[in-house]
Each structure stands twice: as structure tokens, then as C-alpha cells.
């Protein structure tokens, strides 16, 4: 049960959390994260893909471990990483590492993380002595491999064995709310799907769903996803807007960027197009996997304005994708809008999602686990519209079938061990571990911290609420930019940037109380007027707005940059 697993996590042991889809692995990790943060310990959360990382507000393994586009590393590369001060700082702060969607992590990538942490922590124990928590289900999709390998899974790495993991096999289902679907999924996991289950799935073939919205379409191949998205786009009668990438660097390096990321060479959009973000930008309020609809195009920049599925309006700018050499220098860069069409997505991209309904095509299944992942996205069999099945659709990796009983036995052993401990002894173990990683154990201080965390959660409300919206919620209660900055824990410059975005989106928002005095405003206004009269192109940014520096210089440096910024709002 989840509570038993949470107790095991609190002991400081290295832990492997697994269980069938919908057993609440992400929920358990969120509980553990809250427990740690209330004791002033911030865990590091990583995952193999951006969408998977977004479920726990983490980051990709490649990004955090500075792997670039590599899955394997050598001693020379580790030496080059050790020279980077920002990485020294990053890894010195690392106390607890959570790796989500471990089924998609290759043995090579798993070993690379282990080697990097041993080097930075100067500790030759597994993962440099950092408590390591692995979460995932090996019945789901394996790592993508361009060549067939004998070893495909992270558990086949020697680094896995050395971690001496405590296994927690979660059993209670939370996502699915009907026994019919649960039974089918359990049969897929057993490697023995009954004729009755096939009959039930066949009864969902091209079934009309009793819903008033378009269901998410899940397909196995990118070519089908692209075809569906293009077909849906062509049905929209609004004008088309084409966005082509810009780049710097050699053709070979630019090609590497396109191969290792989701960025598109070109994308055509229309008002009302359904889209998905393909880049993390917490400042602007989107992460890799955020969905939304194009509601308009900015009249000045021509770039799209997207209303996200949680109701926020985002005016897009270009994002950069880049690769670095071993010295940390950028050798190639691609700039493009961070969107792709999203009426349909691949099953691979859906891993970790929970859907009320879905149109699923398994007629071209080519990888074990694809059917299991797709079907386990939905809560209820009534939410399924099945477009087709093939012989591979309901199969899972025979190797995983072989080891599943061993994983369950290991879980039973872990449960027996924790059950043998008295509750007072457990609490002592928990506190001892927290103290060993410099956390707090004073109950009154923990309660204070929990109150702060819960209030922050209310402000954030949704996992990817834009930071400028969080600033907006505090405007009424703050009398100055300095007070806003203090409450948000941000610089004044960042707060002014938020106010500028808000003013662009809501022209009637009242920011008068944050403005400099009338005399200063008049000086700034006169300076801007003179700059516009001179019409020197170097004094203006690409969007036609006066740059800060010429205004600052025109005022003989007598007015602060922050006052100029807020006045320009």
C-alpha cells in the first residue's frame, strides 16, 4: 500500500517503486516530496523525456546531468564536466535523486548518471552515496533503441545491482474506475489475454463515445499522427501562418539538434489549431507537454497567442535549441516557436497521462508494451474508441514477464522488513536520516513549513500556472514593486517583466501605484519622444519599441532602469 511505501522512502534507503498503471506512483512521489520539503530538503527530480519530467515538475536527465545528446560517457567527458563551476554547485546541493519513468531509461544512461555522481561527490559508492529513488513500470514502453541490444533496461546495468534497492510493488488501483478495464490490463501483464477480453475490446471498435468534446487520438507511428494533425488543420478555414526555423552553426550540428529534440523545421498554424508545447519555460507558464489552442496571432510579431488547457493566455516568442561542445561552448543553435500540432499524439508521448477518453489505433503496433500503455491512459472502458488491433498490440516483453514474480517477491521481503519495526523505532529512523542530510526535525518548525507549502500550492493552483499570473494575484495586497518582489522571492526586474506582460494582455489593469512620480514620468516621456524623432534604428528593438539604454543615456543616467521599465508599461 502507498503508506507502507512512503515509510520505506523515509528510511533513506535506495528504493524502486513499481506497480501497474494507475497505482499512484506519481502521487506517492508527490507525497514524499512534500514530506521532504516540509523538513527543508529539496529533492532533485529527473525523467528521460520532457513530458515525463513535467508530471513531477522535474527536468530531463540529459539536461540535469549535462549529457547533451549523449547516452554514454567516458572519463575524458567526466573530467570536462568537473571543470564547470555551475555543475559543481548543482551536484553539491544534490541530496536525494528521484528518477521517474525508469522503464524508458537505457542501461547506458543509467550508468552515466552513476559515474557522474561518483565523480562530483568524490564518493565511490553507487550514485555517489545519494539516496536514489527509481519509479516506473517495466511493462510500459522500453527505451527507444536504434540498434537491437541484449541489454535494454536500466535494471540490466551493474549500477542498478549495486544500489541494493528496496522494492515497493504498489497494488491498489487509482486511475481505472471499472473492473472490466482493470481485468484486461491485468491479463496483459500476465501474458495471457482471454477471449472474453478480446471480445470486450472488439465491442469498442469505432464506438461512438458519449462525450461533447473531441477525444485525444493515440497512434503508434509519427506518420499517422502527422497525417491526422494535418487533416484537422486543413478543415479550419482561417488563414494559415507558416513558421520556419532560424539557425546558427554547421549543417551537421544543426541536423543533430533536429534528431535529438522535438523542434520542427517548419510548422503551419491557424487560429483554433490544437497545439502542444515542446519546450519548458516556467517563466512564461508552459512546460513540455502543455496543451492549448491558438486563439490569435500577435499583430506586431506575427507569432501565435495560445490559450492553454488551464485557461492562461501566452504570447509566444522564439525558443532556442542548442548543443555545446565539451568546453561548454554553444556550437549550433536552432530558433523556432515551441509548438507542434496536437489533435493526435504518439503513444510514446502519452506515457504518464490520464485521459477521460481516447481514440486509440493499435493496428500498427510495433513495440511490446504499446497497447498496455495506451489502454491504461483511460479511466474506464466506456472512454475507449478502438480503431484497430494487431497481434503485437496486447503483448509485453517476455523478459519482464519472467522477472515480474521476482520483483513481487522482493517487494514482499521489503514489506515484511518494515512491518517488523515498531512505530517508535521507525520515527527514530526517519528523524535520524533527515538529520544526516541537514533537514529539520523540530515538529513546530515542520508545521510552519507545511503551512507555507500549502499556501504556495494554493497560489500555484495548477502545476504550470505562469509565474506572472502568480504575481498578478498579489498585486492588490502589495503597495510597491519591492514588496511584490519580496513576497514572490524574485528580483524587482523580474516583477516588472511580469507587470509588462500583464499590461500587454490586459490593457485595463491598473498599475498606477507602482509608477514613479509624475516628474520622473514626464522626463521619461520626453526622452522617448526625442528618441522617436531621431528615428535611429539602433535605438529600437525588433518589435519597434525603444531600447532601455538610449532612454537611460538621454536622461543622463539620472533615472534608474527599473523606473524606466515600469514607465514603459
Steps between C-alpha positions, in 0.01 A plus 500: 500500500613859444542577870738204544699612196517857639646367826765309305593817309537689830766255627762635258540174311534487123154400375341362183129592476300302248148372440246486222376815327271707719634383838606854590878494463506873420264575789730311740803695379310827548420395858866421565609829342262692729637310802856596404425865422322541834832398656691744277643235268452563125518178295623498141250347255598384151345293222608380154259724306368852545137391523581235763705754697211749494276266703714563808628848406842351437745525212646264245792275586700637206453857623573446870802276444629716212507205261424705188378241250707218650380183669852375574802682641871436556751619762613785276147639482456471877825694545362778277180512710702525823651827375158672491430702813124505450498119495714491814236717668211298359628162615624626837136587583369161386383291797218283366455395137163385361503344151151462354390281204803276558374251239602750228855540634767296319771311694760733344321816621449348845872421530591850375302660787673269748850587370432876502373499858792288626740749340332818630428361847854352522331189634535160333179356642205468255374839379758670721315402818190701405168338595363390163131428436400334174137497389339331203339194352704273274180372337478843340713625213871412496775747400505592131797323340623543144687171519389173656676442832520205737463744788211743462394585854657697783471199735749315277769756589761410764426840660143379575621191685746703709224732627355216715150634443201439726212407267146636544244338266185714537175304477202735548355643175404871490476596132259239366150509646355186345587135558462412130796716392704400808449132413615553139812688613582231758466231232740690272749511791463125551574431132169317461214706353167311503258475209246687718738799522547496121120497461468803728770690308341409166169639628675839530602495130409839344264552794336843523583653837241674715703821538466860382869553415751350257686209662880494498624279217784261587691334214814287484679676213598862446390477135138433608511771765630749243233399246216541751632835622539631145150379408350677801694817421372499140140494626547840663411783260705769677818639329817290530821632661828326414793507745846393381800440724808722518839353576866560575780242467604224262243295310619183678444646848166653402389156377596358842269750670205397286571130561529540878204731567137562404567831326356522147667646191169662415149502640175634356244633749152650483273660753314215685784249445554255787867511607749364751806681636831322443726700729513591870461869583368531856539881486249522214280230649544194279684173516573221254157337464274799579206500257288785372330670205629781278262791560674771294828630357682802638455798266859624552704179506263272308565228759215288640304570817395175672231439760616204706276220622505659848381837365813715479583720200860476378657730239777294348854597419761288325678235709857378446622141477876468512789258540827562679849365449700342784613847615143616548501728195189506279594365155154502342162655569150468354232763570132417445160532667466224765183338366374194315148409389327279756165362388690172501814390688710185501445241771862551602428867579185407696683297765403637843186680378149436637220544245122502540467352152718412205488382142772235479638325192706189574482352148865588430648418842872428459628504859407288800324702769342751260150359534532476878614863530224627269215311668617591848475875421120487532298470822214289369428264209213733400762764415658281228447530127722230349599540135685170461716225655782282371673191642766705681257746658436316827846345547762595759871429513550128590805597705282719722245220536787278617624738771163635619460230766851574627412871529184411697701269729751778566210732583356247745841476672517882530148511646584231755813688606319832555204329674737341753602844629305667779353842415718681757812339353388605152464863607853493641631362168311770305634783718854362500506495120358853467764629742775324302409706191466828696122511515287619793325265748346755738122437483398866539737610221374217277139614556598857406667375184197286409274806533728698267510215245121464504450875449748495211305212350182709510674785317642272234170306475606319184840348442588734215319821596706783343719678753367840385145385585623414852639857518164639384324329793713704744465844331203611711671417831834667420571873494837494323710299257749432780223343711380294202856380437545402866174303514579319175865442590607659170701798379329836432600465134313169471190649665504796259525251211189325639313831523597581141358166378181556700457851357536365146235234564263717706530865396251608767701359792587781743872523579498869607618429856823348368587796274776755577393855591343731238818705448703184425229372265509831310879477462474145364220598264705793361803269450291245310349772280847631405626148421201442273565832324864407435383163365842332533430131428762389757287663771209262434452127555367266229140553615536879449518596867767744629792325671574573866862610459438799269221619734733462800776694319257771380412557867871535586474193725286697748208253489539134604448221248217351711309831490540513120382139466184550706424833328515328160218271614 
